[in-house]
Amino acid sequence: MTLQLSGQPVLRAVQSILQIMIGAPADTSRRAQHGTRLEIVYRDLTAAGDVLIDALLREQEFSRIDFTQAEEDVLERWRLHRKTVESMAENYASTLSNWRQTLLADCLESATVRISN
């Protein structure tokens, strides 16, 4: 069985993965050049979440493939995409943890300032 990939969702998914892996330009509209640390970390969190959601949506396109009859290159692309999604999920979890720590530190700092005044 030969799959026609040109212009198909699988091809778009693979192209997106490759762009992410080779360091395509980041979405700088989400990253502040200035602002509070909490604002910057929150923007990083939402950017990481957006990338993860996009990758998960693209992963759904693989659900249309019959893997029992798929060629090895299609399976390899799916494996590559799966590993990339897992990496993005780990990055999101790390960014979320950083945001929570920053939020807690910010709240504690605000409480300390109020108590000392």
Secondary structure, DSSP 8 states (H G I E B T S, - for coil): -----TTSHHHHHHHHHHHHHTT----GGGS-SSS-HHHHHHHHHHHHHHHHHHHHHHHHGGGGS-TTT--HHHHHHHHHHHHHHHHHHHHHHHHHHHHHHHHHHHHHHHHHHHHH-
